[in-house]
Amino acid sequence: MPEIDGYTAPGFEPVAEAFAANFAEGAEVGAAVGVYLHGRPVVDLWGGLADPGTGRPWERDTTQIVYSTTKAATAVCALLLVQRGELDLDAPVARYWPEFAAAGKQDIPVRWLLTHQAGLVALDRPVARADALAWHPMAEALAAQRPQWRPGTRHGYHALTFGWLVGEVVRRVSGRSLGAFFRDEIAQPLGLDFHIGLPNAEQHRVSRLVQPELDLDAAAFDLDRLPEPIRAIAAALADPTSLTRRAYTCVEPPFDHNDPDEQAAEIPATNGICTARSLARLYAALIGEVDGHRVLTPATLAAATTEHTSGPDLVTLQPFHVGLGFGLPTPATAWHSPTAFGFTGLGGSLGYADPATGIAFGYVMNNIRNTPAADQPAANLVTALRGLA
């Protein structure tokens, strides 16, 4: 049983017990959890190994790649520009990014980039990994790409492309890259240890992902033995022609986020790197003041967390309830509440807030499992939190 370190406010001991139980049950290698209540930290725990290969322990300042949990931070950048009157959600993307008008996309509004309705989940010709890391070649490819469906009529999870699409609009409007805008306007004012584009001097603090190589070939799947809820998406991932497979393979070779080059680049859909306490602090500053600083006004937040589209997703083949860049939980989600919003990441990371309770939550870990069980450790912590606020 690894040593658990950190702080738990009186009354929140059940969260610490659930965190320790996740390790005792073998669910995690290294992990951290942070919780804020009405703008004040009440849980800040960490434990396990940051690198099982070397035995490096998880420490207070260990940071972690959080995959798609990054998408919420990316959305906040765009929402802040909207709040300042510099970006119009209902204006065509092409107003800010003229090249985007190609291939019949001249009327797609900015709003549909945030709600996964733009139809740009995949590329007809994948981009080389080096070009994706360089940013501009990927932006050019997306500007030239035709939509995969009539925009606005359906929604499909823009697993990788979301970050470049929203990020390029932020860059065109602000004159700064998405990572620089996030650093200057959100992370530094709030004192967040949260990076989209990691400085080289900070790379030594990043936990190493523990992730088996995923073979997407059909032979890798014994579909009949898989749980029914994931059988359809497993079959779609095994099909090179499916929209699901193409959405996750628009970069060749695939990303390996243990690579320092990828950590240094800006991949705003997947490579945010942060501590759990900073993830929770970000969400706390979305629903209220944290040390006198609030990121989004109540009006902006209300618009962003209103459901814009829902139902079966064309990429994940699962129900997906979407606000403006934020995921909204379904009744089956552990963090479900009519007022909650957030985003999960591959392997089980989670950031969310619930204005009704004042809870803001961040969970990060390095054991990346591609199964429904990956979400269970965070769900255990959310369950332990229920009723404590």
C-alpha positions, 0 to 999 in steps of 0.5 A: 500500500503506497503512502498517502500524503496531503491534507484533508479538512475535518469532515472530508475524511471519507474522501481520503479513505476512498482515495486510499482504497483505490490504491489498496484495490490495485486501481491506481499506480500514482494519483492525486485528488483536489477538492474546493468548497466555495472557493477554499481547498478542503482536500489535497491528496497524492500518493503512489508512483510517478514513474514505476520504472524508476520508483520515483514517488508521486510528490506534492508538485508532480504534474500529470497529463490529463488527456481530454480533461484539457478540453474544458480549459481550452473552452474557457479561453474562448469563453473569456474572449466571448465574455470580453466582447472580442469573439461572437459565438454566432459569427462565422468562424471565417470572420476570424479565420478567413481560410476556414471558409474553404470546402463549404464551411463559410457559414459555420458559426464559432458556437459549433466548434465548441458544441462538436457540431462542425463535422470536422472530427477527421481528416481525409488525409492524416497529418504527420505527427511532426506537422501536428506538433508544429500547429500551423500545418494542422490548422491549414489542413482543417481549414481545407477539410470538408465536413464529415456531415452537414454542420449543425445537424448532428454532433460527433466528438472532435477527439483531437481536432477540437483543440486546434479548431478552438485554439486557432480561433483564439489565436486569430482573435487574441494574437497569442497561441492557445497555450500562451493565452491560457497561461497569461489570462487564466493560469498565472492570475489564479496561480495554477500549475497547469500548462498547455505547452509545457516549459522544458524546465518543468518536464522533470515533474511530469508523471510517466503514463502507464499505458499498454499499446492499443492495437486497433486491428480487428484481430485485437478485439474478441467482441463477443467477450466485451461488455455490451456498452463498449462492444459497438465502439470497439467494433468501430475502432477496429474498422479503419473506415469508420468515423470513430477510428478516423477521429482518433487517427488523424495524426500519423504516427499516433501521439505518445504523450510520454514524449517530451516533444509532445509535452512541450507542444500545444495540443489543446484537446489532449495534452494539458499537464497539471496538478489535481489541486490546480484542476480543482482550483480552475473549476472553483474559479469558474463558479465563484471567487478564489482569492478574489479572482473569478474567471467567468461571470455567472451569465457567461457560465450559465450560457456555457453550461446550458445543454446545446445538443445531446443524444447518440454521438457519431464518434463515441456512439454513446450519449453525449450532452454538450454545453459550450465546450463543457461536458454535461453529466448523464443520470448514470454519471457519478458526478451527475447534478442538474447544475454540474459541468466538467470534462473527463479524460482518457484513463479516468482523469476528471475535472468538474464543478457544481454551483449548487453545492460549491464543489470543484473537483480535480482528479489526475492519475497515470494508470491509463486504462482503456476500459469503463473501469478506468472511470471508477476510481474518480467515481469512488471519490465523487461518491465519498464526497456526496453529502459532505458539502 
